[in-house]
Amino acid sequence: MVEKLIKNNPKLVHRALEMLPGLLTWTMMLSPIWLGLLYPPAVIYMLTFLTVYWSYMAIRHTLGLVLGFPKYKREMATDWWQKCQELDFDQLPEKMTLPPSLQETKHLVLIPAVNEPEAVLREPLEALLNQTFPTDKITLVYTLEEKYAEQTKKTILNILGDRKDKFERVLIYIHPAGIPGEAIGAGAANRTWGAKHAVEELTQQGENLRNYIFTTFDADHVPNKNYLARLAHLYLTIDKRDHHFYATAVHLFNNNHWKVPAMMRIEANFVTLGTLSSRSLPWGISESTKDTFAAYSVSLQTLIDACYWDVSLGVDDTIFFWRAFFIRNGDFKLATHYIPYSADAVEGDTYWTSYKSLYKQLLRWGWGVIEVPFSVERFLLDTKVALSKKLVWIYDHFKTRVMLINIVFLITFGFGFATRINPDLKQSSFAYSLPDMMSYILTLTMVFLIPNAIYRSKIAKPMPENWPFWRKTLGFLEGFLVIVNLLTYSFIPFVDAQTRMLLGKKMKDLYHTPKVR
C-alpha cells in the first residue's frame, strides 16, 4: 500500500517528507505556547524531561571523552606501518575482498580544490609525502573547479616539484562549470568528476581496483603521518570490508586554532570533542547511527557500487553514506580509528567576515537535513533493510534534527514563554519549583565543562607561548561560551535550513568556505 502510494504520487510524498523536519522543529519550538494554552501540565512534564535529558547528555559526553582519550593516546604511540608489516595475510578475514599482499595494498586519495592559497595546499601535500605508509603505493588525485583550475594546478605542481614521482601517480582533473543538473558550491560534483576519471585511468592501466582503499580529504586537511598506515591496518584486519566506512574519531582544527575568534574555536571544539566522545561510547545505538563526515574512507569497490556522490544535491558526505547504506541493504556502518587529521577552523579576513562565514558554513551543514526525506523515502520502499535499522535511524533523525536543536532554547526560554501565555501555570506547586530545579540541574551540568576544557587542552594545539597569562586564562575558560553557541550558531542556522526546506526553497548554490592564511 505504502509502496503504491509513493509510486503513484512520488512528488507529493517527497514534498511531505521534506516538510516534516521543519514542521516538527517549529512545533516543538512553539510547544510552550500551544501547550500552555491547550494542556499546561504538559509544558512542565516536557521541560522536566528535557532538563534531565540534557544532564544525561552532559554526563554521557564526559564519559565518552574519558573512554576515548586513552584510545587516542595508545594509537598515537603505535607504529602502524610496523603493525601492517607484521600481518599474516593467510590469517586475515574475507579473502575475496583482501588484497593479495601488503605490497599490493594501495591507497587512492582524492582531494577536491577550488581556489585555496598556496599555504593551505602545501601543508596537506607535505603531510601526504611524509606518511609512514609508502608513498609509492599512494595514487594522489586532485579534482579542481574550472574557474580557478589553471592557477591551482600550477600551485600544486610547484609544491610537489621533483617529489611528484614519490607517489605511485599524481592525477589532476578539471571539473567543468555549469554541467546541467549539478548543484553549485558543494563538493559532490567535483569529487564525482575526479573519482570517475581516476577509476577510468586506473582501469586503463590494468590496475586491480580491489587493491585500493579510497579516501577523500578536503583541501585543507592535514593527516597525521600514521593516518594511512593506521587506515590500512584497520581495513585489512576487519571483516566485511565493503560494508564499512572508515573514519577517525579525532577531527582536529590545529591549522589555525588559536588565530580565529573565540566562537570559531567553540564550534571547532564542539566537533572535535563531540566526535571523539560519541565514537568512543560502547553502548546504546551510537555505533549504529554514524554517517560519513568530512574525511572518510571506503573500499574503492564500495565507492563504485554506490555510484559515487549525488551531484544534484547540495550535500555530499551524508548522502554518500545513504547511497552506500542502501546498496549494501542496510549493512553499512562506521569502523573507527583514532589517528587524527587537522583542518582549518572557519576564518575570515576580519572578525565580522569570520562570523558571517561561520553562519554560512553552518547553514550548509544544516542543509544536511535533506538526508531525512532521502532516507525515509527509501526506508518506505526498500524491503531488504531490516525494520529495526529503519526505526533506529528514524529515531536518530528526530533526536538530531529536532530535539537536540531545540533543547537548549526550550530549557532557557520555554517556561517564560509558557507562563507569559498562561499566567495560571505558575499556580501549581510543581510549576512553582520548576525554575529552581532546572537552575540547579543546569548549574550542576556546567561542572562538566571543566573536563571538557581539560581534554581540549590535551588534544588541541597548545596556546601560543607569547600569550600573556590573562589571555591564556581566558582561552582556557572560553569553553563556557558553549552556552552562547548553543543558542546561536548551533541553533539558528539549522532552523534556518529546515525552514527553507519546509517552504520549498532549494539550496543548490551553496557556500564554499574560503581558506585564509
N, C-alpha and C positions, 0 to 999 in steps of 0.2 A: 504493500500500500504506500509506504513512505517513498520507496524507490520509484513507483509510478508517479507520485505527486511531483518529485524532483524532476523526473524526465519530461513530464508534461508542462511544468512551469519552472524551468531552470533559473530564469532571471528573477522571478518573483521570490523563489526560495533563497537564492543567493543574496538578494537585496534584504530580505528579512534577517538573514544571519549577519549581514553587515551592520544592520541597525541594532542588533541585540546587545553588543558590549556597551555602546553608548547609552542605550535605554536603561540597562542595569546600573551603570555608573551614576547616571543622573537620578535614577530612582533611589539609589542608596544615599547619594549625597544630600538629597532633599528629604530623606526619610524623617528627620526630626520635625519637619514642618507638617508633612501629611499624616505621619503617625501621631504627632502631637494633637492633631485635630480629631483623627478617627479613633485612635486607641492609645491614649497617653502612656499606660503602663509599658507598652511595647518599647517605647523610647528608652525607658530605664533598663529593661532587660537587654536591649541591643547595646547600649553604651557600656553596661557592666561586662557583657561578653567581650566586646572589642577591647576594653581596657585589660582584662585578664589575658586575652589572646595576645595583645601587644607585649605584655610582660613575658608570656611564654616565648614569644619570638625573640625577645632580647636575651633570655636565658639560653635558648637553643642556638642563637648566633654565637654566643660566647663559648658554649661547649664545642661548637664546630671549629672555632679558632684553636681551642685547647687541643683538639684531636688532630687538626690539620697542620699546625705549625711544626710539630716533631717530624711529620712525614716530609714536609718541605726540607727541613734540615738534613734528614737522612738521605734524601735523594740528591740534594746538592753536594753531599760529601762522597757520593758514589762515582766511581769511574765507569760510566755506562758503556763506553766503547770496549773496555776490557770485559765487561759483563757480556756484551754481544759476542766477543771472540770466544768466550767460554761456553757458548750454547752448543748443544749436541743436536743437530738438525734431525737426526733419526728419532729423537725423543720429543720433538715439538709437535703440537696438535695440528689436525686438519691439513693433511699433506697436499690435498688438491689445490689449496689456495696459498700454500707455503712456497716462497722462492726456493730453488734447489740448494742454495748455499748462501752464506753471508756475503761471499764475493759477488753474488748475483742479486743481492738485495740493494735496491736503489731508491732514491728519493726524487720526486718531481715537485719542485717548489714554485708556486705561481704567485706573482705579486702584481696587482693592478696599480697603475700610477696615473696621475692627472698632470699636475704642474708643481710637484714638490721641489723645493730648492735643493741644491747640491748637498748641504749639510744634513738634510733629512735623509736623502738617498744613500749617503756614504755610510752611516752607522749600520744599517741592516746589511749592506754588502760586505762590510768588514767583518761583521758577526758571522755571516754565512761562510766567508773564506776561512774563518778561524774555528769552524766546527770540529769537534773531535771525530765525528763520522767522516770518512774520507771524502773529500770534495770531488774526486774524480768519479764518484758514484752519485753525484747530485746533478740533475738537469735543472737549470735555473731559467724560469720563464718570466719575462716582463711583458705585460699587455698594457699598452699606452693609449690614452684617449687622443683622438686625432688632432684636436685643436693645438695641443702643446707637444705633440709627439716628437717633432724634429729636435727641439732643444733638450727634452727629457732623455731621448735616446743618446744624444751626444754626451750628456752629463753621465749617464750610466756607463757608457763605453770609456769615457775619460777616467772615471773612478777605477774601473777594472784594469784598464791598461793591459800589460802583458799577463796579468793574473787571470784573464778570461779563460785561458787554457787549463787552469787548475780545475775547473768544473768539467763534468762529462760533456756538457754542451751548454751554451747560453743562447736562448731563443728570445727574440724581441718581435712582438707583433703590434700592429697599429689598428685599433678599433675605430672603424669609420663612424662619424657622427651622422645622426638623422636616419638611422635604419628604421623603417616603419614598424610600429608595434613595440619598440623598446622604450622602457622608462628612462628618463633623463636624470642623471645625478646619482643613481645607485650603482653599485659595483657589479651587479648581477650580469648585465650585458657585456661589460668589459671582461669580466672573469670568464664568461662562457666563450667569448671570442678567442681569448688566448688559450684556454684549455682545449677547445676543439682543435685548433690549429696545431697545438703541441702533440696531441694524441695522433693526429694525421701524420705528423712528421716522424714520430717515433715508430708508427706502424710502417711507414715507407722505408725506414732504415732497418726494418727487421727486428726491432726490439720486442721482447716479451713483456706485454703490458702488465702481466700478473706479477712481475718482479718489482713494480713501482708502488711506493707509498706516496700518496698525494697529500700535499699540504698547501693551504693558502694563507698567506700573511697579507697585511696591509703594508703600504709603502714605508710607514714609519716604525714597523715592528722590528725590534732588535732581539733575536733569540739568544738565550744563554748558549755558551759553547757546547754544552752537553745536550741541547734540545733534540737534535735529530738522532743522536745515538740513543737517548732515552726512548724516544718515539719508536725507533726501530726495535728495541728490545721489547717494548710493550706489544707492538704489532706482531712480532714473531712468536711470542710466548702465549698469546691469547687464543682462545678457541673461538670459532665463528668470526674470523677477521672481517668478512664482508658485512657483518651485522653490527658493527660498532663504528662510532666516530671517536676520534682520539683528541683529547684537548687537555691543556694544563689547567690546574686549579689555581694557578698563581699568575694573574694578569697584572703586571706592574706598569707604572707610568713614570718611570725614573728618568726618561729622556729630558723632561723639563719640570719635574715635580715641584721644585721649590722656586721656580720662576713665575708660576701662574698665580693669579689671585686666589684667595682662600677658598671661595666657593667652588672653583675648578678642582682644587685638591680634595675638597669634601666629596665631590661627585666621583673623582678618580678613586679615592679610598673606599667609597661605597662599593664600587665594582671589585676592587682588589680583595677587600676583606669579606664582602658578601659572597663572592665566588669561592674563595678559599673555605669559608665556613660551610656553605651549602653543599659543596662537593666532597666534604670530609665526614659528613654525618652518615653512620652506617645503618640508620633505622628510618622508618617511615617510607614515604613514597618519593623522597628526594632523588634517589638514584634513577627512578623511572620517569622523572619529569624534567629532564635536562635536554635542551636543544643546542644546536650549533650557534656559536657566538664568536665573533672576531676571528682569531686564528684557530683553525681546526684541521684535522687530517682524516682521511678515509683511504681505503684501498682504491687504487686508480680504477679498478673494475666497478666499484660502487659508484664513483663519480659518473662513469659512462652509463651504467644501468639506470641511474637517476635522471639521465638526460641533462646533466649539468644544472644550471640555475634557471629560474623563471625570469626571462628577460623583460617581461611585460609588467612586472610588479616593482614597486619601489623599495622592496626589502629583499636582501639576498640570503643572509645567513640563516635566519629562522625558516624561511620557505624551503631552503635546500634540505634542512632536516626532514621536513614533511614529505618532500619528494622521495627521499631515501627511505623514510619510515614506511610509506605505502608500497614502494617497490619491493621491500623486504617483508611485506604483510604484517607490519607492526612489530617485527622482531629487529629492532634497531635502537641502540642506546649508547650512552657515554661510557668510554673507558678513560679513566683519569690518570694523569701523572702530575708531578709537582716541580718539573723544571720550567722556569718562567721565561717569558719574553717581556720586553719593555716597550711601551707605546708612548705617544705624546698625549698628555692631557690637553684639553682644549685651551688654546691660547690665541689671542688676537694682538693686533699692533698696539692697542690701548686697553685699559681696563674696561671701558664701555664695549668695545668690539669683542672682548673676551666673553663678557656676559651675554651679549647678543648671539655670539657664535655658539655658546653652550646651549642656549634655548633652542636654536635651530637644530643642533645635533640631537637633543633630547626629543624634539618634535619628530625627527626622523626615526629615532628609536621607538617612540610611541606609536608610529605608523606600523610598527610590527604587529599591531593588533589585527592586521589583515590575516594573520595566521588563524584567527578564530573562525571566520567563515570558511576559509580554505580547508582547514582540518575537519571541522564539524560536518561540512557537506560531504566530505569523503567518508567520515565515520558512518553517515546515514546510508551510504551506497555500498561500502566495502564490507562484505561478509567474511573476509579472510582475517580481519583484525579482531582479536578477542574482545568481547564486550567489556571485560574487566579493564582492559587498557583504555578503551574509549571512555569509560566512566571516570577513570583516574585522571585522564587528560582534560576532560570537560571540567572536573572539579578544579584542576590546576589553572585552567583558563580563568575560571571565575575568581579564584583566590588571587591570582597575579594581576589580572586586568581590571578587577572591580574592587575587591575587598582591600587589598594592600595599598591600592592607590588612594582609597578614601579614608583609611583607618585613622591616620593622624589628624586629618581635617575634622572628622566626626568627633574624635575624642577631645579635640581642642575647642570646637565651636558648637558641637551638637546639642549639649544641654542648654546653652544660652539661646540657641535658635528655638528649641522646643518650649522653653519657659516664656520666651517672648511671644510666641504664637498662642500659647495656652498657659497663662499665669497660674491657673489652678493646679498645674502639675507640681508646683513647689509645696503643695499642702500635704502630700503623702510623706510619711516618716522616712521611707526608704529614699525617696527623691531628695528629701532634705539632707540626708547624709551622703548622697551620691557624690557631690563635688569634692568633699573632703576625702572620701575613699579613693576616688580617681586621682586626686592630687597626691595622696600618699603612695599609691602604687606606681604612678608615673615618676615620682621623685626617686623611688627605690630603683626603678629601671635605669635611671641616669647613672647609677653606680657602674653599670655595665659598660659605660663609655670609657671607663678607666682602662680595663683590659684591652678594649678596642684600640686606644691610643698607644698602649704598650706594644701590642703586636704590630701595629702600623710602624712604629719606630724600629722594630726588629727586621721588618721586611722591606720597607721603603728605603730609598736613598737617604743617607744622613743629611741633616740640615747643614747648610754652608758653615764652615768653621769661622768665617769672619762675621757672622751674625752676632750682635750683642746679646747679652743674657736675656734681656727683656723680650727681644724678638723671638728667641728660641722658646721662651716660656709661653708666649702667645701661640707659637707654632704647635707646641705640644697640646695646649688647651683648646685649639680651634676645632677639635672634634666635637665640642658641644654645639657648634653651629649646624650639626646634622639636623637638629630640630627645625631650623630655618630652612634647610634644604628640603626636608620632607614636606614642608608646607608651600614650597615654591617650585624648585626645579624638578623634584621627584613627584610633583602633583600636577601643576598647571599644564606643562607640555603634553602630558599623557591624556589628560581630559580634553585638551585641545584636539589632539589627533583623533580620539574616539568621537568627539562631536562632529568633526569634519566628515568622518565616515558615516556617522548617523545621518547627516544631512545630504549624503550622496556626493560629496566632493572627492575628487580623485587627486592624490598627491603623486603625480607622475614626474614632475620636475623637482627632484629632491636636492637638498643642500649638501654639497661636498665640503666637509670641514677643512678649511685651509690649515696648512702647517707653517708655523712661524719659527724662525731661528734668528 
